[in-house]
Amino acid sequence: MKGSWKRSFVWAGIILAFILASNATLVVDENEQVVITQFGKPVGQAYTEPGLYFKTPFIQSAHRFEKRFLEWNGNRNQVPTRDKRFVWVDTYARWRIVDPLRFYQRVRDERGARSRLDDIIDGATRDAVANHDLIELVRSTNRVPLVDEDLQQDEDDLQAGLAAIEHGRSKIMADVLSQAAELATDLGVEILDVRFKRINYNEDVQKRVYERMIAERYRIAEKFRSQGQGEAARISGEKERELKRIESEAFRQAEEIRGRADAQAAAIYAEAYDVDPEFYRFLRTMESYEDVLGEDSVLMLTTESEFLEYLKSSR
């Protein structure tokens, strides 16, 4: 009976020692950092390097925080610009914990940090947007690039019609980052980057912007259409001119050929007439018979008519 009690005490001691050892040791991974607290108050410095550490069991507690980059996604807010235009601004940021001890003292955990970052980044965004015109928020440079080289002239016209910007979207985001990072230093965090995820117009402004965009596209389309009509008229005029030239050249060549043929025929006739005038006279008379006398023709002539000379001689 005494042996069983002894074994029970031994096992209880082993279990108690294991619990004490596990509660007294602390393993810190490479992607985390730990703050030790005693009765809710930080004790010593934070453990930021990976390794095995020790703490007072059951009295001290370990609070683990991320060492990697963390994300922050803000809510979409309606913000007025300097030129009294209301726009919806949607932002996001990346941050990390650089001083875990101060971080624990100021915000306790990531949930509290995100709540404070909401105020800091949203406030900096509102200040930056309110201090600039709408054109500064939607453009980063004074250059308006177009892919099609044929639209270069329209690009120049559009560039001339747009107001010049002094800061631009990239510079405004840099200002927001600088202001927010300075305010977040007291929380033990570092804001790495702040970006405008989306900027959208108010519904009333959006309608007018779309109408302006449509009108601009119609203007460019009408310009191309008029240029096409002018080019079509030029090509049609060149075609008509070339057709007239070809027809006149063909008519000239035909007249020259016809004239040479008539001259050659007249020369042949003259040569034939000179060889046998009587035969030529006979041939022409026979041709005239064919032209004058038809199937139903009635011709009344005197017997002395020269037209009947060859008919009488044939009899």
C-alpha positions, 0 to 999 in steps of 0.5 A, spaced: 500 500 500 505 504 501 509 503 495 503 505 491 502 511 494 510 513 493 509 511 486 503 516 485 507 521 489 513 520 484 508 521 478 505 527 481 511 530 482 513 529 474 507 532 472 508 538 476 515 539 474 513 538 467 508 543 467 512 548 471 518 547 466 513 548 460 510 554 463 517 557 465 520 556 458 518 561 452 520 559 445 520 565 440 519 564 432 523 568 427 516 571 425 514 573 432 516 578 437 514 577 445 512 582 451 513 579 458 507 582 463 507 580 470 500 582 473 498 586 467 504 590 467 510 589 462 517 586 465 523 587 462 525 588 454 521 585 449 524 579 445 525 580 438 530 575 436 528 567 435 530 563 441 529 559 448 527 564 453 525 563 461 520 567 465 516 566 472 511 560 471 504 562 473 506 569 474 508 572 468 505 572 461 507 572 454 504 576 449 506 575 442 506 580 436 507 579 428 514 581 426 512 580 418 508 586 414 501 587 416 495 590 412 490 595 413 484 596 409 480 603 410 473 604 409 470 608 403 469 615 405 466 621 401 471 627 402 471 634 399 476 636 395 479 644 395 475 645 388 468 643 392 468 636 389 466 630 393 469 624 391 469 617 394 476 615 396 478 608 398 485 607 401 489 601 403 496 601 407 502 596 409 505 596 416 509 593 421 510 592 429 517 595 430 517 597 438 513 591 441 513 594 448 510 600 446 505 597 442 503 593 447 503 599 452 499 603 447 494 599 443 495 592 447 493 588 440 492 588 433 485 590 433 486 596 437 492 598 432 487 597 426 482 602 430 488 607 431 490 606 424 483 608 422 483 615 425 490 616 423 490 614 416 483 616 414 485 623 417 491 624 413 487 622 407 482 627 408 487 633 410 491 631 403 484 631 399 481 637 402 488 641 400 488 639 393 484 640 387 480 634 383 485 634 377 491 633 382 488 626 385 486 623 378 493 625 375 500 624 377 504 628 371 502 633 366 503 628 360 497 624 358 499 618 354 496 615 348 497 609 345 495 610 338 500 615 334 494 617 330 491 620 336 498 625 337 494 631 335 488 630 339 493 628 345 496 635 344 489 638 344 487 635 350 493 636 353 492 644 352 485 644 355 487 640 361 490 644 367 497 643 369 498 640 376 503 641 381 503 635 385 499 629 382 497 623 385 503 620 387 506 626 391 499 626 395 500 619 397 507 620 399 504 626 403 499 622 406 504 616 408 509 622 411 503 625 415 501 618 418 507 615 419 509 620 423 503 620 428 504 612 428 511 612 431 508 613 438 504 607 437 510 603 436 508 601 429 511 603 422 507 605 416 510 602 410 506 604 404 499 608 403 495 607 397 489 610 394 486 603 392 480 607 388 478 614 387 471 615 384 466 621 383 460 623 386 454 620 382 452 627 380 459 629 378 460 622 375 454 623 370 457 630 368 464 627 367 461 621 363 457 626 359 464 630 357 468 624 356 462 622 351 462 628 348 470 628 347 470 621 344 464 624 339 469 630 337 474 625 335 470 621 332 467 626 328 474 629 326 476 622 323 470 621 320 471 628 316 478 626 315 475 620 312 470 624 307 475 628 305 480 623 303 475 619 300 473 625 296 480 626 294 481 619 291 474 620 287 477 626 284 483 623 282 480 617 279 475 621 275 481 625 273 485 619 271 479 616 268 478 622 263 485 622 261 485 615 259 478 616 255 481 622 252 488 619 250 484 613 248 479 617 243 485 621 241 489 614 239 482 612 236 482 618 231 489 617 229 488 610 227 481 612 224 484 618 220 490 613 218 485 608 216 481 613 212 487 616 208 490 609 207 483 607 204 483 613 200 490 612 197 487 605 195 481 608 192 485 613 188 490 608 186 485 603 183 481 609 180 488 611 176 489 604 174 482 603 171 477 609 172 472 605 168 472 599 173 472 604 179 466 608 176 462 601 175 464 599 182 461 605 185 455 604 181 454 597 183 454 599 190 449 605 189 444 600 186 445 596 192 444 602 197 438 605 193 434 599 190 431 594 196 426 589 195 420 593 195 423 599 192 420 603 186 424 607 182 422 611 176 427 613 171 427 615 164 431 611 159 436 616 158 438 616 165 446 615 167 443 611 173 441 605 168 447 605 163 450 599 166 443 595 166 442 597 159 449 595 157 448 588 160 442 587 156 
